[in-house]
């Protein structure tokens, strides 16, 4: 396939009015959600789509005054022009091209990650096959009916988490993941109430806040929360320490019965494997947007297969990202679980109340139609490529808004 053009659109989905969420030591305000859509066109008139967006670490390190618009412009002005006219035999070959672009290694890698996904979409359409057929090992029958866990819960009172978890269970999700950080005692209470609120749904804690807080929990406070997770049989504890703190991962793994998850903040597939090789994590969370697309994440998933580490991709964003990650999981032996972000007014969920954490209308409007989600499971689209249609009207309907998507104010 010969690349004719690469376009990247930075979009914003407003949260109006902004939402304030008190946490341990301050208040977080949610203003909007940003998203980057990448479109790759070939000389033969084929078109592929992919979700994009630089990781927060890449943005902080390499872009002064960074925004997702900065990342989109980098793709449009640096990465895209360097690839225009390039002929590729296979989507994975894009990672071998000498771009000669004046951007950092991690930004280039994350830009190529999303282009990799779009090229796989093109390749599947060209061959008349779903992407999972392109990715699967020759002797593996893809798993196309996948269990979902709900990713929700951000900074609320313990009773609020419990109410949300109960609604998630009504929807049939196999798990409920939430963000703690409202104080060590309240986090312990939350674990207890969650255990009472659900009967079949697994409980997961995404504790990245512990190492981002202005005044982090003490070791004793953190250990008390981890002990509560063990007492209430949590399925996993995600990112409990900084992403490069492998010793911290090992110490927690040795001192607690709670399985650990991590990997979304690693800079490469090699970093994912390095974290897995610590023996400290039970779940490795690659991201097709950041870890060399399908090509790199498939390598990470293959590394997990046959080891006591499950590959569960990080997926927090739109339905387009959901479908992309689902194709990866469907094609990967030993993988089965997919993260489903739960936003307000989700049109495919059925419960007695709304389990969404905040509005993100663009997450749904990016696609024409809806994914096949029922009883907490996703039927992976079996049409050519990603098997979905992107609604390009969102480019005009969700113009980018300057400013941070979220802000933190800390107590004096």
N, C-alpha and C positions, 0 to 999 in steps of 0.2 A: 504494500500500500504506500502511496506517495502522499505526504502531508501537504495540503494546499494552504490551510489557515488554521490558526488556533486563537480562539477568543475566550476571554475570561471576564465575567460579569460579577462585580461586587454588589450585593443586594442587602437590604436591611428590612427586618420585620419589626415594627415598633411595638413596644409594650406601653400602652397608653391607657391610664396613667402609669408612670413608673411604679414599680413595686419595691417596698422596703422590707428587708429581711434581717431582723436582729440576730446576731450570732455572738459567740463568746469573745467579748472585747470590742464589739463595734456593731455597725449596721452596713449591710450590703444593699445597694440599690440596683435594680435591673431596669435598664432603659430600652433595650432592643436586643434582637439576635441578628448577627451578621452571617452571611453565607456567600461563598464564591461558587459560581457555576462555570464550568469549563466546557467548551464546545470545540471539537476537532472535526474539520472537514478535509476530505481527501480529494485528490485530483479526479477521481472517478465519481464524485458527487455523493459519496457516503458521508454520514455524519454520526459522530459518537459523543456521548455526554458523560460527565463525571462530576461528583461533588468535590469541592476543594476547600482550602483554607489553611493558612500556615498555622503551625502550633504556636501556643503562647510563648514557648521558650525561643523559638526561631524569631518571632516578632520582636521580643524584647532585646535579643542579642544583636540582631542585624538591621533592624529598621528603626531609625530615630523618629519618634512621633508616629509609630507604626499603626496601621489599620489593615483590615482585610482588603481595602481598596489598594493599599500599597502593594500587597501580595498579588492582587489581580493585575495591577499595572506592570509588575515585574514579569508576569507571564506574558502579557501582551507586548511589552517593549523589549524584553531580553530573551526569554526562553522561546516564545513562539516564533519570532523572526529567525532564530538560530536553527529551528527545526523545519521551517517552510522549505519545501522542495526536497526534503530528505525521503528516500525510499527505504522502507523497512519490510523484511520478509516476515517478521513476527513482532507482536507488540513488545515483547521483552527486549528487543534490540534497541529500543529507545534509550535504555540505560547505558548503552555502549557508545552513543554518539558523542563526539567531542564538540561541545556546544560553543566553547570560547566565549561564554557569557560572563559579564562582570558582576556576578552575584556569588554569595557565599555557598559553600558546599551543602549545608543543610537546607537552605532555601531552594537551591537547584534540585536537591533530592526530593523535596516535598512538592515542587512544581512538577517534576517528572512522575511522581507518584500518581497524581491525578490524571496526567496525560496518558499514563499506562492504562488506567481504568477506561478512559474514553477510547483508546485504541483497541482494547479488548471488546468494547461494545461494537466498534466498527467491524472487527474480525468476525464476531459472532453473526452480525447481520450479513456479512459477505458470504459466510459459509451456511447460513440458514440454521444456525444452532445457538442455543442459549450459552451464555458465558460459562456456566458450570460444566458444560460438555468440553469446552476448550481447556479447562483447568484440571479436570479430574485425571487421576492415574488411569492407565489403560485397563487395568483389571478391577476398577472400582465402579460400583453402581451408585450414582449420586443420590443423596438423601434430600428430597425436595419438599418435605413437610417438616418444618423446623419449629421446635419450641422456642418461645420468646420469654425473656424476663423483662419486667417493667423497670425502667430507669426514671426515677422521679424523686420526690422528697427533698426539698432544700430549705433548711432553716425555718422550722416552725416549732410550736410547742409539742411536747411528747404526744399529747392526745391527737394533735393534727396528723402526725406521722401514722398513728394507729388507724385513724379514720381512712386515710389514704390507702394504707395497706389493705384494709378490708375491701375497698372498692376495686383495687387491683386484683384481689382474689376473685371477686365477682366476675371480672373480665376473663378469667381463666389463665392468666399468666403463671408460669411455673416459679417465678421469683419476683421479689420486690427489692429494689436497690434504692438507697436513700443517702443523702449527705448529712452527716452529723455535724458537730461543732457548735452546739448551743450551750456548752459547758459540760464538764465531766459528770456531774451528778445527774443533770438532765439527760445526757447521753445514756447513762446507765438505766435511768427510768424508761427512756424510749425503748431500749432493748426489751425490757420486761413487758411493756404494753404491746409491742409488736408481736411478741410470742403469744400473747393472749388474743390478739386481734385476728390471727390467721390460723388455719388448721392444716392446710396442705401446701401453702405457698412458702418457698424457701426465702430466707432473709439474707440480704447482702448489705454491707456498709461500705460506701466509697469515702474513705476517711482522709482524702488528700488535704482537707482543711487543717488537719493537725499540724502539718509542717508549714502551712502558709499563714497561719495565724500570727498576728503581731506579737502576742504573748502565748506561745504554744503551751499545751498541757505539760505538766511535769511528768517525769517517767512514772511516778506512782499513780498520777491521775490517768495517764494513758493506759497503764496496766490494769487499772480497775475497770475501765471501759472494755478492754480486750477480754478480761475475765468474764464480764457480763455477756459478751458475744459467745464465749465458750459455753457458759451456763445455759444459754438459750439456743444453742446448736445452730449458729449462723453458718451459712453456706460458704461465705468468704468475707474477708476484710481486704479492701482494695486500697492500694497506695498508702499504707499507714506511715511511711517515711518518705523522704526525698528520693527522687528517681535514681540518683547515683549513690545512694546509701545502701550498698549491698550488705555491709556488715549489720546495719540496722534490720534489714530483711531477715538475715540469718538469725540474729538474736531473737527476734519475735517468733520466728518459726520454731526455734528450739525451746522457747519458753511458753508457748501457747498451743492449744489444740485447734485453734481457729485456722482454717486454710487461708492462704494469702494469695492475692491477685495483683498483677501489675504489668507494666510494659508500655502503656500508651505514650509515655513521655520519653521513651528511648528514641534515639536519633536514627536508627537504622535497623534492618533485620538482624545484623550481626549483634547489635545491642540487645535485641530481644533474646537471641540465643544465649548471650552472656548472662542475662538475668536468669534465664531458665537453668543455666548450668550452675547457678549458686545452690540449687536444691532447695531454695527457700520458698518458691512460689508453686502453687498447685494449678494456677490459671494464668496463661500468658495472653496479653491483650494487645495484639498488633492492630494497626489501623491502615486501611488501604490508602488513605489520604496522606500518610506520613512515612510509610515504611516500604517505599518503592512499589506501591500499587498492588495489583494482584500478583505480580511477579515476586516481589519480596515477601509478601504475606504468605503466599503459598509455600515458599521455602521455610518460613517460620512454622507454619502448620505442619509441614512434613517432618520438621525436626521434632515436634511434640509427639507425633504419632509413634506409639510403641514405648513412650516414656510415661512417667507418672506426672505428666503436665498436660492439661487440656488447653487447646487453643480456643479462646473465646474473644472475637474481635471487639475492640473498642468501637462504639458506634453511637455518636451523640449529635444529632442534627435532623436532617430532613428524611422524607421517605425515599429520596433518591439514594442517600447513603445506606438506608436500611436494605434496599434491594441489592445494591452493590455488595455489601457484606454478606448478604444471604447467599449470593452466588458463590462466594469464596467458601463459606461453610458447607454448602451443599456438595462441593467438590472435594472436601478435605476429609479423609478417613480419620475417625476419632473425634471430629468436631461436630457439634450439633446445636449449640446454644447461641442465640442471637440477642443482642441488646436492643430493646425497643424504647426510645425516649417517649415519655407520656406528657404531651402538652394539652393545654385547655382546649375544649371543644373538638376533640379528636372524633372525626366522623365514623370511624370503624369500630369504636369501643362501645360496649353496652354494659351499663351498670346503673345503680339507683342514684348515683351522684357523679360528679366530674372528678376523676382522679388526677387531672393534669396539674403540673407544677406552676406553669405560667403560660401566657399566650405565645404562640409562634406559628402564625397562620401560614407563613411561607413554607413551613415544613410540609404542609399538606398540598398547597397550591402548586408546588413545583411539578407535580405530576398531573397528567390528564387521567381522570379516574382514580381509583383507590387500590392499594395492595389487597391481596386476598388474605385477610387476617380474621380468624375466628377461633374462639375458645383458647386464646393464648398461643396460637400457632400461625405460622406463615406458610402459605403455599408459594414456593419460589416461582416467579414467572418463567414459563417455558418457551416464550417466543424468541426470535433471533436476538442476539446481543443480550443486553440487560432485560429485554422483554417488556419495556415500558416506554411510554411517550412523555417527553418533557414538554410542559406548557411554556413556551418562550414568551408568553404575555407577561410572565412574572418580571421580566427585565424592565418593563415600563411600569408595572404595578407596584414594585418594591424598590424604588430608587435608594441608593446608598445614602445613609445619614451619617454625617461626620460626628466624631466623638466616641468615647468608649462605650462598649455595650453594657458594662457593669462597672460600678465604682464602690470603693470601700472607705468607710469613715471609722476611725478607731477612737475608743474612749481615751480621755486624757489620763 
